[in-house]
Amino acid sequence: MTSHTSLVLGPGLGRGDAITAFVGEVLRLRPKEHQLVVDADGLFALPQLPDWPALLGPNAVLTPHSGELERLLGRELDP
């Protein structure tokens, strides 16, 4: 990952324990100064990772739709 300065994590990954472990490992190994966009299946994996917000770093952008946001927050959105 050192030859790139940005990463899109999620689209087309799929879901499951192995994918969640992969997402966690990528987030732990990624230089925090690199740009990060998390979408789709990457967003699905995040809430399964302990202390996931700390893994993102300051240059992360999350792109959840309302259902994904509810999953990330662990609660329903107010109508």
N, CA, C and O atoms as a GROMACS GRO file, in nm:
protein
  316
    1MET      N    1   0.081  -0.121   0.000
    1MET     CA    2   0.000   0.000   0.000
    1MET      C    3   0.085   0.126   0.000
    1MET      O    4   0.029   0.236  -0.004
    2THR      N    5   0.212   0.116   0.004
    2THR     CA    6   0.295   0.236   0.014
    2THR      C    7   0.310   0.308  -0.119
    2THR      O    8   0.352   0.424  -0.120
    3SER      N    9   0.278   0.245  -0.232
    3SER     CA   10   0.293   0.312  -0.360
    3SER      C   11   0.169   0.394  -0.397
    3SER      O   12   0.168   0.460  -0.501
    4HIS      N   13   0.066   0.391  -0.314
    4HIS     CA   14  -0.057   0.466  -0.340
    4HIS      C   15  -0.085   0.557  -0.221
    4HIS      O   16  -0.038   0.533  -0.109
    5THR      N   17  -0.163   0.661  -0.246
    5THR     CA   18  -0.198   0.753  -0.137
    5THR      C   19  -0.348   0.757  -0.110
    5THR      O   20  -0.394   0.836  -0.027
    6SER      N   21  -0.424   0.673  -0.180
    6SER     CA   22  -0.568   0.669  -0.154
    6SER      C   23  -0.619   0.526  -0.172
    6SER      O   24  -0.557   0.443  -0.240
    7LEU      N   25  -0.734   0.500  -0.110
    7LEU     CA   26  -0.791   0.366  -0.111
    7LEU      C   27  -0.942   0.375  -0.106
    7LEU      O   28  -0.997   0.450  -0.025
    8VAL      N   29  -1.010   0.299  -0.191
    8VAL     CA   30  -1.154   0.281  -0.184
    8VAL      C   31  -1.176   0.139  -0.132
    8VAL      O   32  -1.127   0.043  -0.190
    9LEU      N   33  -1.249   0.128  -0.023
    9LEU     CA   34  -1.266  -0.001   0.043
    9LEU      C   35  -1.414  -0.035   0.054
    9LEU      O   36  -1.489   0.035   0.123
   10GLY      N   37  -1.457  -0.140  -0.012
   10GLY     CA   38  -1.594  -0.185   0.005
   10GLY      C   39  -1.665  -0.237  -0.117
   10GLY      O   40  -1.713  -0.350  -0.114
   11PRO      N   41  -1.674  -0.160  -0.226
   11PRO     CA   42  -1.754  -0.207  -0.339
   11PRO      C   43  -1.706  -0.342  -0.392
   11PRO      O   44  -1.590  -0.359  -0.427
   12GLY      N   45  -1.799  -0.438  -0.396
   12GLY     CA   46  -1.768  -0.569  -0.451
   12GLY      C   47  -1.696  -0.665  -0.360
   12GLY      O   48  -1.661  -0.775  -0.403
   13LEU      N   49  -1.672  -0.627  -0.235
   13LEU     CA   50  -1.598  -0.715  -0.144
   13LEU      C   51  -1.676  -0.839  -0.105
   13LEU      O   52  -1.619  -0.948  -0.094
   14GLY      N   53  -1.805  -0.825  -0.084
   14GLY     CA   54  -1.884  -0.934  -0.030
   14GLY      C   55  -1.895  -0.919   0.120
   14GLY      O   56  -1.848  -0.821   0.178
   15ARG      N   57  -1.959  -1.018   0.183
   15ARG     CA   58  -1.983  -1.010   0.328
   15ARG      C   59  -1.948  -1.142   0.393
   15ARG      O   60  -1.955  -1.248   0.330
   16GLY      N   61  -1.910  -1.136   0.518
   16GLY     CA   62  -1.878  -1.256   0.594
   16GLY      C   63  -1.762  -1.230   0.688
   16GLY      O   64  -1.701  -1.124   0.686
   17ASP      N   65  -1.733  -1.328   0.770
   17ASP     CA   66  -1.627  -1.313   0.871
   17ASP      C   67  -1.491  -1.286   0.808
   17ASP      O   68  -1.415  -1.204   0.859
   18ALA      N   69  -1.460  -1.354   0.698
   18ALA     CA   70  -1.330  -1.334   0.633
   18ALA      C   71  -1.319  -1.193   0.577
   18ALA      O   72  -1.212  -1.132   0.583
   19ILE      N   73  -1.428  -1.141   0.522
   19ILE     CA   74  -1.427  -1.005   0.468
   19ILE      C   75  -1.412  -0.904   0.581
   19ILE      O   76  -1.336  -0.807   0.567
   20THR      N   77  -1.481  -0.924   0.690
   20THR     CA   78  -1.468  -0.834   0.806
   20THR      C   79  -1.324  -0.834   0.856
   20THR      O   80  -1.270  -0.728   0.886
   21ALA      N   81  -1.263  -0.950   0.866
   21ALA     CA   82  -1.123  -0.959   0.909
   21ALA      C   83  -1.032  -0.887   0.810
   21ALA      O   84  -0.938  -0.819   0.850
   22PHE      N   85  -1.060  -0.902   0.680
   22PHE     CA   86  -0.981  -0.835   0.577
   22PHE      C   87  -0.992  -0.683   0.590
   22PHE      O   88  -0.892  -0.612   0.586
   23VAL      N   89  -1.114  -0.633   0.605
   23VAL     CA   90  -1.135  -0.489   0.620
   23VAL      C   91  -1.060  -0.438   0.743
   23VAL      O   92  -0.993  -0.334   0.735
   24GLY      N   93  -1.070  -0.508   0.854
   24GLY     CA   94  -0.998  -0.467   0.974
   24GLY      C   95  -0.848  -0.464   0.954
   24GLY      O   96  -0.781  -0.371   0.999
   25GLU      N   97  -0.795  -0.564   0.886
   25GLU     CA   98  -0.650  -0.569   0.862
   25GLU      C   99  -0.605  -0.456   0.770
   25GLU      O  100  -0.502  -0.393   0.795
   26VAL      N  101  -0.681  -0.430   0.665
   26VAL     CA  102  -0.647  -0.319   0.574
   26VAL      C  103  -0.648  -0.187   0.651
   26VAL      O  104  -0.557  -0.106   0.634
   27LEU      N  105  -0.748  -0.166   0.734
   27LEU     CA  106  -0.756  -0.040   0.810
   27LEU      C  107  -0.641  -0.028   0.910
   27LEU      O  108  -0.591   0.082   0.931
   28ARG      N  109  -0.600  -0.137   0.969
   28ARG     CA  110  -0.488  -0.133   1.064
   28ARG      C  111  -0.355  -0.106   0.994
   28ARG      O  112  -0.269  -0.036   1.049
   29LEU      N  113  -0.337  -0.160   0.875
   29LEU     CA  114  -0.209  -0.148   0.803
   29LEU      C  115  -0.198  -0.021   0.720
   29LEU      O  116  -0.087   0.023   0.688
   30ARG      N  117  -0.310   0.038   0.684
   30ARG     CA  118  -0.310   0.156   0.597
   30ARG      C  119  -0.246   0.274   0.669
   30ARG      O  120  -0.280   0.303   0.784
   31PRO      N  121  -0.154   0.344   0.601
   31PRO     CA  122  -0.102   0.468   0.661
   31PRO      C  123  -0.218   0.566   0.683
   31PRO      O  124  -0.292   0.596   0.589
   32LYS      N  125  -0.232   0.616   0.802
   32LYS     CA  126  -0.348   0.700   0.837
   32LYS      C  127  -0.351   0.832   0.762
   32LYS      O  128  -0.456   0.896   0.754
   33GLU      N  129  -0.238   0.875   0.706
   33GLU     CA  130  -0.238   1.000   0.631
   33GLU      C  131  -0.293   0.980   0.489
   33GLU      O  132  -0.321   1.078   0.420
   34HIS      N  133  -0.309   0.856   0.445
   34HIS     CA  134  -0.364   0.829   0.312
   34HIS      C  135  -0.515   0.852   0.311
   34HIS      O  136  -0.583   0.835   0.412
   35GLN      N  137  -0.564   0.892   0.195
   35GLN     CA  138  -0.707   0.914   0.177
   35GLN      C  139  -0.780   0.780   0.176
   35GLN      O  140  -0.727   0.681   0.125
   36LEU      N  141  -0.900   0.776   0.233
   36LEU     CA  142  -0.978   0.653   0.240
   36LEU      C  143  -1.125   0.684   0.214
   36LEU      O  144  -1.181   0.775   0.274
   37VAL      N  145  -1.187   0.607   0.125
   37VAL     CA  146  -1.332   0.612   0.104
   37VAL      C  147  -1.385   0.473   0.138
   37VAL      O  148  -1.339   0.373   0.082
   38VAL      N  149  -1.482   0.466   0.229
   38VAL     CA  150  -1.544   0.339   0.266
   38VAL      C  151  -1.688   0.341   0.218
   38VAL      O  152  -1.765   0.432   0.251
   39ASP      N  153  -1.724   0.240   0.140
   39ASP     CA  154  -1.857   0.233   0.081
   39ASP      C  155  -1.905   0.088   0.083
   39ASP      O  156  -1.826  -0.004   0.104
   40ALA      N  157  -2.031   0.068   0.062
   40ALA     CA  158  -2.092  -0.063   0.038
   40ALA      C  159  -2.054  -0.167   0.143
   40ALA      O  160  -2.077  -0.146   0.262
   41ASP      N  161  -1.994  -0.277   0.099
   41ASP     CA  162  -1.962  -0.387   0.191
   41ASP      C  163  -1.857  -0.347   0.295
   41ASP      O  164  -1.850  -0.409   0.401
   42GLY      N  165  -1.777  -0.246   0.267
   42GLY     CA  166  -1.686  -0.194   0.369
   42GLY      C  167  -1.762  -0.134   0.485
   42GLY      O  168  -1.725  -0.151   0.601
   43LEU      N  169  -1.870  -0.063   0.454
   43LEU     CA  170  -1.956  -0.007   0.558
   43LEU      C  171  -2.026  -0.116   0.637
   43LEU      O  172  -2.048  -0.102   0.757
   44PHE      N  173  -2.063  -0.225   0.569
   44PHE     CA  174  -2.129  -0.336   0.637
   44PHE      C  175  -2.035  -0.400   0.739
   44PHE      O  176  -2.079  -0.443   0.846
   45ALA      N  177  -1.906  -0.405   0.708
   45ALA     CA  178  -1.808  -0.470   0.796
   45ALA      C  179  -1.771  -0.384   0.917
   45ALA      O  180  -1.741  -0.438   1.023
   46LEU      N  181  -1.773  -0.253   0.903
   46LEU     CA  182  -1.722  -0.166   1.010
   46LEU      C  183  -1.782  -0.193   1.148
   46LEU      O  184  -1.705  -0.209   1.243
   47PRO      N  185  -1.914  -0.199   1.164
   47PRO     CA  186  -1.968  -0.215   1.300
   47PRO      C  187  -1.930  -0.347   1.367
   47PRO      O  188  -1.949  -0.363   1.488
   48GLN      N  189  -1.878  -0.440   1.290
   48GLN     CA  190  -1.835  -0.568   1.347
   48GLN      C  191  -1.693  -0.562   1.401
   48GLN      O  192  -1.646  -0.656   1.465
   49LEU      N  193  -1.624  -0.450   1.376
   49LEU     CA  194  -1.486  -0.433   1.422
   49LEU      C  195  -1.484  -0.355   1.552
   49LEU      O  196  -1.547  -0.250   1.562
   50PRO      N  197  -1.412  -0.404   1.652
   50PRO     CA  198  -1.403  -0.330   1.779
   50PRO      C  199  -1.338  -0.193   1.755
   50PRO      O  200  -1.237  -0.182   1.686
   51ASP      N  201  -1.397  -0.090   1.814
   51ASP     CA  202  -1.343   0.046   1.807
   51ASP      C  203  -1.316   0.091   1.663
   51ASP      O  204  -1.212   0.152   1.635
   52TRP      N  205  -1.410   0.060   1.573
   52TRP     CA  206  -1.387   0.089   1.432
   52TRP      C  207  -1.362   0.236   1.400
   52TRP      O  208  -1.284   0.263   1.308
   53PRO      N  209  -1.423   0.334   1.469
   53PRO     CA  210  -1.392   0.473   1.433
   53PRO      C  211  -1.243   0.507   1.447
   53PRO      O  212  -1.190   0.586   1.369
   54ALA      N  213  -1.177   0.448   1.544
   54ALA     CA  214  -1.034   0.475   1.564
   54ALA      C  215  -0.949   0.419   1.451
   54ALA      O  216  -0.836   0.464   1.431
   55LEU      N  217  -1.001   0.324   1.377
   55LEU     CA  218  -0.926   0.265   1.266
   55LEU      C  219  -0.929   0.352   1.141
   55LEU      O  220  -0.849   0.330   1.049
   56LEU      N  221  -1.019   0.449   1.134
   56LEU     CA  222  -1.039   0.524   1.011
   56LEU      C  223  -0.933   0.630   0.985
   56LEU      O  224  -0.886   0.643   0.872
   57GLY      N  225  -0.894   0.704   1.085
   57GLY     CA  226  -0.800   0.813   1.065
   57GLY      C  227  -0.869   0.939   1.017
   57GLY      O  228  -0.988   0.936   0.987
   58PRO      N  229  -0.795   1.048   1.009
   58PRO     CA  230  -0.854   1.178   0.978
   58PRO      C  231  -0.893   1.199   0.832
   58PRO      O  232  -0.968   1.291   0.801
   59ASN      N  233  -0.843   1.116   0.742
   59ASN     CA  234  -0.867   1.136   0.599
   59ASN      C  235  -0.967   1.036   0.542
   59ASN      O  236  -0.959   1.000   0.425
   60ALA      N  237  -1.060   0.991   0.625
   60ALA     CA  238  -1.158   0.893   0.581
   60ALA      C  239  -1.291   0.959   0.548
   60ALA      O  240  -1.335   1.052   0.616
   61VAL      N  241  -1.354   0.910   0.444
   61VAL     CA  242  -1.488   0.953   0.405
   61VAL      C  243  -1.575   0.829   0.398
   61VAL      O  244  -1.541   0.732   0.330
   62LEU      N  245  -1.687   0.832   0.469
   62LEU     CA  246  -1.785   0.724   0.465
   62LEU      C  247  -1.902   0.770   0.379
   62LEU      O  248  -1.940   0.887   0.383
   63THR      N  249  -1.959   0.678   0.301
   63THR     CA  250  -2.066   0.715   0.208
   63THR      C  251  -2.193   0.633   0.230
   63THR      O  252  -2.242   0.571   0.136
   64PRO      N  253  -2.246   0.630   0.352
   64PRO     CA  254  -2.361   0.544   0.378
   64PRO      C  255  -2.493   0.602   0.328
   64PRO      O  256  -2.515   0.723   0.332
   65HIS      N  257  -2.580   0.512   0.279
   65HIS     CA  258  -2.720   0.551   0.262
   65HIS      C  259  -2.786   0.536   0.399
   65HIS      O  260  -2.719   0.494   0.494
   66SER      N  261  -2.912   0.568   0.412
   66SER     CA  262  -2.976   0.571   0.544
   66SER      C  263  -2.971   0.436   0.616
   66SER      O  264  -2.950   0.432   0.737
   67GLY      N  265  -2.990   0.327   0.544
   67GLY     CA  266  -2.984   0.194   0.607
   67GLY      C  267  -2.844   0.161   0.658
   67GLY      O  268  -2.830   0.105   0.767
   68GLU      N  269  -2.743   0.196   0.580
   68GLU     CA  270  -2.604   0.173   0.624
   68GLU      C  271  -2.570   0.261   0.744
   68GLU      O  272  -2.498   0.219   0.834
   69LEU      N  273  -2.622   0.384   0.744
   69LEU     CA  274  -2.596   0.474   0.856
   69LEU      C  275  -2.660   0.420   0.984
   69LEU      O  276  -2.598   0.426   1.090
   70GLU      N  277  -2.780   0.368   0.975
   70GLU     CA  278  -2.844   0.307   1.092
   70GLU      C  279  -2.759   0.193   1.147
   70GLU      O  280  -2.744   0.179   1.269
   71ARG      N  281  -2.704   0.112   1.059
   71ARG     CA  282  -2.618   0.000   1.102
   71ARG      C  283  -2.491   0.053   1.170
   71ARG      O  284  -2.450   0.000   1.273
   72LEU      N  285  -2.430   0.156   1.113
   72LEU     CA  286  -2.309   0.213   1.172
   72LEU      C  287  -2.335   0.273   1.310
   72LEU      O  288  -2.254   0.258   1.402
   73LEU      N  289  -2.450   0.340   1.324
   73LEU     CA  290  -2.484   0.405   1.451
   73LEU      C  291  -2.543   0.309   1.553
   73LEU      O  292  -2.545   0.338   1.672
   74GLY      N  293  -2.591   0.195   1.505
   74GLY     CA  294  -2.653   0.098   1.594
   74GLY      C  295  -2.791   0.140   1.642
   74GLY      O  296  -2.835   0.098   1.749
   75ARG      N  297  -2.858   0.222   1.563
   75ARG     CA  298  -2.993   0.265   1.598
   75ARG      C  299  -3.065   0.314   1.473
   75ARG      O  300  -3.003   0.344   1.371
   76GLU      N  301  -3.199   0.321   1.484
   76GLU     CA  302  -3.279   0.373   1.374
   76GLU      C  303  -3.269   0.525   1.368
   76GLU      O  304  -3.253   0.591   1.471
   77LEU      N  305  -3.278   0.578   1.248
   77LEU     CA  306  -3.279   0.723   1.231
   77LEU      C  307  -3.419   0.776   1.260
   77LEU      O  308  -3.518   0.707   1.235
   78ASP      N  309  -3.426   0.895   1.311
   78ASP     CA  310  -3.556   0.958   1.332
   78ASP      C  311  -3.616   0.993   1.197
   78ASP      O  312  -3.544   1.037   1.107
   79PRO      N  313  -3.748   0.974   1.181
   79PRO     CA  314  -3.812   1.005   1.051
   79PRO      C  315  -3.813   1.153   1.021
   79PRO      O  316  -3.862   1.195   0.916
   0.00000   0.00000   0.00000
